[in-house]
Amino acid sequence: MPERTHVTLTEEGPALVTGPVEVELPDGERVRSDRPVTALCLCRRSRRYPLCDTSHRTKVRVKEES
C-alpha cells in the first residue's frame, strides 16, 4: 500500500506536502515535484508559483503586544 500524502499548513508560510505531488493550476497546467517535502505557496508572492520561493518572508509583520 503506498504511503499517504501528508499536508502541513504553516502559520506564516507555505503548505508543506510530504511525498511526490502534482498540482493542477486553474489554467490546466500541471506542476510536479518528486522532492521528499514540497512547499506550496499560499500567498501568491512566489516567482515560482505554485512552489514557494520564500517571498513571503519579505513582508514585515508587526507583533501584537501582550
LUMKOL-784080 format. One record per residue: residue in one letter; chain; x, y, z of N, C-alpha, C in turn. Coordinates in pm, 1 decimal, always signed. Atoms other than C-alpha are relative to their C-alpha. Layout:
# LUMKOL-784080
[r A,A,[X,Y,Z],[X,Y,Z],[X,Y,Z]]
...
//
This chain:
# LUMKOL-784080
[r M,A,[+84.7,-117.6,+0.0],[+0.0,+0.0,+0.0],[+89.9,+124.8,+0.0]]
[r P,A,[-82.1,-120.7,+4.3],[+151.9,+340.5,-97.7],[-26.3,+88.5,+121.7]]
[r E,A,[+16.1,-90.8,-112.9],[+213.6,+595.1,+176.0],[-96.7,+111.3,-36.1]]
[r R,A,[+91.3,-111.5,+20.9],[-45.9,+867.1,+218.9],[+78.2,+128.9,-14.5]]
[r T,A,[-56.6,-134.0,+9.7],[+32.7,+1221.6,+119.8],[-38.0,+73.6,+126.7]]
[r H,A,[+23.3,-73.3,-124.2],[+66.9,+1442.9,+424.8],[+19.7,+148.2,-27.7]]
[r V,A,[-7.4,-143.8,+20.9],[-4.3,+1820.0,+412.9],[-0.2,+69.1,+135.8]]
[r T,A,[-8.4,-78.1,-122.5],[+101.6,+2058.2,+690.8],[-16.8,+146.4,-35.2]]
[r L,A,[+19.6,-143.2,+20.9],[-34.0,+2413.9,+693.0],[+80.1,+73.8,+105.8]]
[r T,A,[-84.4,-73.8,-92.9],[+216.3,+2654.5,+847.8],[-65.9,+132.5,+35.3]]
[r E,A,[+58.2,-126.2,-47.8],[+131.1,+2969.5,+1044.5],[+29.4,+117.1,-92.9]]
[r E,A,[-40.7,-120.1,+73.2],[+325.6,+3218.9,+834.2],[+58.7,-28.2,-137.5]]
[r G,A,[-63.9,+29.1,+127.1],[+423.1,+3046.9,+516.4],[-76.7,-99.4,-83.1]]
[r P,A,[+59.1,+91.0,+97.9],[+358.8,+2768.9,+270.6],[-67.2,-121.6,+62.7]]
[r A,A,[+49.7,+132.4,-37.0],[+175.3,+2441.0,+285.7],[+111.0,-98.1,-34.4]]
[r L,A,[-105.8,+98.1,+22.6],[+426.6,+2158.1,+322.0],[-63.4,-133.9,-33.0]]
[r V,A,[+55.9,+126.5,+47.0],[+343.1,+1842.2,+126.2],[+109.9,-104.8,+5.8]]
[r T,A,[-96.2,+109.3,-9.3],[+525.8,+1520.5,+216.5],[-29.6,-100.2,-110.0]]
[r G,A,[+14.7,+96.6,+108.1],[+585.1,+1289.0,-76.3],[-16.7,+68.4,-133.9]]
[r P,A,[+18.3,-58.2,+133.0],[+554.9,+1339.5,-450.7],[-136.8,+67.2,-11.5]]
[r V,A,[+126.0,-73.0,+15.8],[+288.9,+1588.4,-555.4],[-10.8,+53.7,-142.3]]
[r E,A,[+29.2,-63.4,+127.4],[+127.4,+1706.6,-877.2],[-111.3,+100.5,+26.3]]
[r V,A,[+95.1,-107.8,-23.2],[-53.8,+2041.2,-865.6],[-56.2,+44.2,-133.4]]
[r E,A,[+63.4,-49.5,+121.8],[-306.8,+2142.6,-1130.0],[-43.6,+143.6,+23.1]]
[r L,A,[+30.9,-142.0,-8.6],[-331.8,+2518.4,-1182.9],[-133.2,+29.0,-69.6]]
[r P,A,[+129.1,-32.5,+60.7],[-654.4,+2696.6,-1286.5],[-0.3,-5.9,-152.8]]
[r D,A,[-5.8,+2.3,+146.1],[-532.2,+2717.2,-1648.7],[+24.5,-140.8,-55.9]]
[r G,A,[-18.8,+138.2,+43.7],[-484.6,+2338.4,-1659.4],[+144.9,-46.7,+1.7]]
[r E,A,[-141.7,+38.8,-8.1],[-104.0,+2346.7,-1635.2],[+20.7,-85.5,+124.2]]
[r R,A,[-30.9,+86.8,-112.9],[+36.0,+2075.1,-1409.6],[+146.0,+17.1,+37.6]]
[r V,A,[-135.4,-13.7,-52.6],[+341.5,+2115.3,-1189.7],[+23.2,-119.0,+91.0]]
[r R,A,[-30.5,+119.9,-77.7],[+505.9,+1805.2,-1043.1],[+128.2,+19.3,+78.8]]
[r S,A,[-120.3,+0.1,-82.2],[+756.2,+1773.2,-760.7],[+17.1,-138.8,+59.6]]
[r D,A,[-31.4,+131.0,-56.5],[+924.7,+1448.7,-657.9],[+85.7,+12.0,+125.4]]
[r R,A,[-80.0,-22.5,-120.2],[+1101.7,+1604.4,-358.3],[-65.6,-68.8,+119.5]]
[r P,A,[+58.3,+62.0,-120.1],[+1056.8,+1442.7,-16.2],[-103.0,+91.9,+68.0]]
[r V,A,[+95.1,-98.5,-52.3],[+885.2,+1765.1,+104.1],[-3.6,+116.1,-98.2]]
[r T,A,[+18.8,-111.1,+93.1],[+744.0,+2031.4,-128.9],[-76.6,+111.0,+69.6]]
[r A,A,[+67.8,-115.8,-58.7],[+648.9,+2380.8,-13.3],[-85.4,+65.5,-107.6]]
[r L,A,[+93.6,-62.5,+93.2],[+339.0,+2512.1,-191.0],[-35.0,+139.7,+49.1]]
[r C,A,[+24.5,-139.8,-32.9],[+292.2,+2889.2,-196.3],[-148.8,+24.4,+22.7]]
[r L,A,[+138.1,-37.4,-29.2],[-26.4,+3017.0,-32.3],[-21.9,+150.5,-10.5]]
[r C,A,[+12.8,-146.3,+2.4],[+47.9,+3391.7,-51.0],[+3.9,+56.4,-142.4]]
[r R,A,[-9.2,-37.8,+141.8],[+97.9,+3405.2,-431.7],[+108.8,+103.4,-28.8]]
[r R,A,[-111.3,-91.3,+25.5],[+414.7,+3617.3,-395.8],[+115.1,-69.5,-71.2]]
[r S,A,[-110.8,+77.0,+54.2],[+640.8,+3339.6,-524.1],[+17.1,+22.6,-149.6]]
[r R,A,[-29.8,-8.8,+144.8],[+811.2,+3387.6,-858.1],[-4.5,-138.0,-63.4]]
[r R,A,[+4.6,+138.8,+47.6],[+799.1,+3006.7,-885.4],[-137.2,-62.2,+25.3]]
[r Y,A,[+133.7,+47.8,-34.7],[+425.4,+2979.4,-803.8],[-41.1,-115.1,-90.4]]
[r P,A,[+56.0,+22.6,-131.8],[+276.6,+2733.7,-710.2],[+102.1,-47.8,+104.0]]
[r L,A,[-102.5,+40.3,-95.8],[+609.4,+2636.7,-548.8],[+49.8,+121.7,+75.8]]
[r C,A,[-42.8,-110.8,-85.1],[+727.6,+2852.6,-261.2],[+147.7,+32.1,-23.5]]
[r D,A,[-139.7,-43.7,+9.5],[+1046.7,+3058.0,-303.7],[+36.8,+89.0,+119.2]]
[r T,A,[-15.4,-75.8,-124.9],[+1021.9,+3216.7,+46.3],[-24.2,+149.6,-16.2]]
[r S,A,[+32.1,-141.6,+18.2],[+898.3,+3550.9,-92.7],[-87.9,+52.6,+112.6]]
[r H,A,[+86.3,-42.7,-110.3],[+650.4,+3559.4,+197.1],[+81.2,+60.0,+114.0]]
[r R,A,[-84.8,-51.6,-107.8],[+944.2,+3640.8,+425.6],[+29.8,+148.4,-13.9]]
[r T,A,[-30.7,-141.5,+19.6],[+982.5,+3988.0,+274.1],[-105.7,+92.4,+60.4]]
[r K,A,[+105.3,-80.9,-61.6],[+656.0,+4107.5,+428.8],[+35.3,+23.3,+146.4]]
[r V,A,[-30.1,-34.6,-139.1],[+716.5,+4290.3,+755.6],[-126.1,-23.5,+82.0]]
[r R,A,[+113.1,+29.9,-86.7],[+490.5,+4159.3,+1028.9],[+18.0,+75.8,+130.9]]
[r V,A,[-2.8,-72.4,-127.2],[+402.9,+4365.2,+1333.6],[-50.3,-95.3,+106.5]]
[r K,A,[+40.5,+89.8,-108.4],[+393.6,+4159.7,+1653.0],[-102.8,+69.8,+87.9]]
[r E,A,[+100.5,-54.3,-89.6],[+89.5,+4207.3,+1870.6],[+57.6,+7.9,+140.3]]
[r E,A,[-46.5,-15.5,-137.7],[+160.6,+4339.1,+2218.1],[-86.1,-84.2,+92.1]]
[r S,A,[+72.6,+87.1,-94.0],[+65.0,+4106.5,+2503.8],[-64.2,+79.8,+109.3]]
//
